[in-house]
Amino acid sequence: MNPDLLIASAVTIPALFITIRYVAKCCIQPFGTCRKCQGKRHLPKRIGRGTHECRRCKGTGLRLRWGRHLFNFTRRLHSDGTR
């Protein structure tokens, strides 16, 4: 077997597997936990006591995944272009 082909397949096959797995995750579970509040929905105030809603997720604790953003954008672009 050619060493160049072996190296190329050793890099390509895991990358393809990871990509397919991420696409499946975006389709099955489009929302992930918010990175700022870690899904807790509230953040502590800087001064004093108490908490306030997370501005990034608007208090839901969830965010739309990057891959799902891309999918929604391309779907919207296609539907707007074919009307």
Summary of the structure (lengths in Angstrom):
residues: 83
radius of gyration: 20.0
end to end distance: 50.7
largest distance: 67.5
contacts: 177
relative contact order: 0.13
helix: 51%
strand: 14%
